[in-house]
Amino acid sequence: MKNPVLAQRLREVDGLGRHDQQILIEMVDALLARSQAENVALRRGKTA
């Protein structure tokens, strides 16, 4: 994950095992990447 602070916060979520924490981090990473791609596309006048 590019954001170490966010990754640490996600690891601190109560009630999650290590596997679930990793899944959560991967999901957030994917959402952030998609959001960034959409933002770039919007700036270029295209739709993602």
KOLMARVEX-160418 format. One record per residue (C-alpha): residue in three letters; y, x, z. Coordinates in Angstrom, 2 decimals. Each point is the difference from the previous one (the first is absolute). Example, Ala and Ser with C-alpha at 12.3 -4.5 7.8 and 13.67 -1.06 7.14 Angstrom:
BEGIN
<node resn="ALA" c2="-4.50" c1="12.30" c3="7.80"/>
<node resn="SER" c2="3.44" c1="1.37" c3="-0.66"/>
//
This chain:
BEGIN
<node resn="MET" c2="0.00" c1="0.00" c3="0.00"/>
<node resn="LYS" c2="3.39" c1="1.37" c3="-0.96"/>
<node resn="ASN" c2="1.70" c1="-1.38" c3="3.11"/>
<node resn="PRO" c2="-1.54" c1="1.70" c3="3.06"/>
<node resn="VAL" c2="1.99" c1="-2.13" c3="2.47"/>
<node resn="LEU" c2="-1.27" c1="-3.23" c3="-1.56"/>
<node resn="ALA" c2="-3.54" c1="1.37" c3="-0.09"/>
<node resn="GLN" c2="0.20" c1="0.81" c3="3.72"/>
<node resn="ARG" c2="1.33" c1="-3.49" c3="0.80"/>
<node resn="LEU" c2="-2.86" c1="-1.57" c3="-1.95"/>
<node resn="ARG" c2="-2.50" c1="2.14" c3="1.96"/>
<node resn="GLU" c2="1.50" c1="-1.33" c3="3.23"/>
<node resn="VAL" c2="-0.70" c1="-3.67" c3="-0.82"/>
<node resn="ASP" c2="-2.02" c1="-1.36" c3="2.93"/>
<node resn="GLY" c2="-3.46" c1="-1.38" c3="-0.55"/>
<node resn="LEU" c2="-0.85" c1="1.90" c3="-3.18"/>
<node resn="GLY" c2="-2.79" c1="2.50" c3="-0.35"/>
<node resn="ARG" c2="0.45" c1="3.19" c3="-2.02"/>
<node resn="HIS" c2="-1.56" c1="-1.52" c3="-3.11"/>
<node resn="ASP" c2="2.27" c1="-3.05" c3="0.17"/>
<node resn="GLN" c2="3.02" c1="2.25" c3="0.60"/>
<node resn="GLN" c2="-0.86" c1="1.98" c3="-3.14"/>
<node resn="ILE" c2="-0.36" c1="-3.19" c3="-2.03"/>
<node resn="LEU" c2="3.38" c1="-1.22" c3="1.30"/>
<node resn="ILE" c2="1.66" c1="3.32" c3="-0.90"/>
<node resn="GLU" c2="-1.51" c1="-0.10" c3="-3.51"/>
<node resn="MET" c2="1.14" c1="-3.60" c3="-0.51"/>
<node resn="VAL" c2="3.55" c1="0.79" c3="1.11"/>
<node resn="ASP" c2="0.00" c1="3.09" c3="-2.23"/>
<node resn="ALA" c2="-1.05" c1="-2.13" c3="-2.98"/>
<node resn="LEU" c2="2.67" c1="-2.61" c3="0.73"/>
<node resn="LEU" c2="2.69" c1="2.66" c3="0.32"/>
<node resn="ALA" c2="-1.06" c1="1.63" c3="-3.27"/>
<node resn="ARG" c2="0.04" c1="-3.37" c3="-1.77"/>
<node resn="SER" c2="3.41" c1="-0.85" c3="1.42"/>
<node resn="GLN" c2="1.40" c1="3.36" c3="-1.11"/>
<node resn="ALA" c2="-1.42" c1="-0.50" c3="-3.50"/>
<node resn="GLU" c2="1.53" c1="-3.47" c3="-0.20"/>
<node resn="ASN" c2="3.37" c1="1.34" c3="1.16"/>
<node resn="VAL" c2="-0.07" c1="2.72" c3="-2.67"/>
<node resn="ALA" c2="-0.92" c1="-2.58" c3="-2.66"/>
<node resn="LEU" c2="2.81" c1="-2.30" c3="1.10"/>
<node resn="ARG" c2="2.50" c1="2.84" c3="-0.14"/>
<node resn="ARG" c2="-1.15" c1="0.71" c3="-3.55"/>
<node resn="GLY" c2="0.32" c1="-3.67" c3="-0.92"/>
<node resn="LYS" c2="-3.72" c1="-0.62" c3="-0.32"/>
<node resn="THR" c2="-2.47" c1="-2.09" c3="1.94"/>
<node resn="ALA" c2="-2.94" c1="1.59" c3="1.77"/>
//
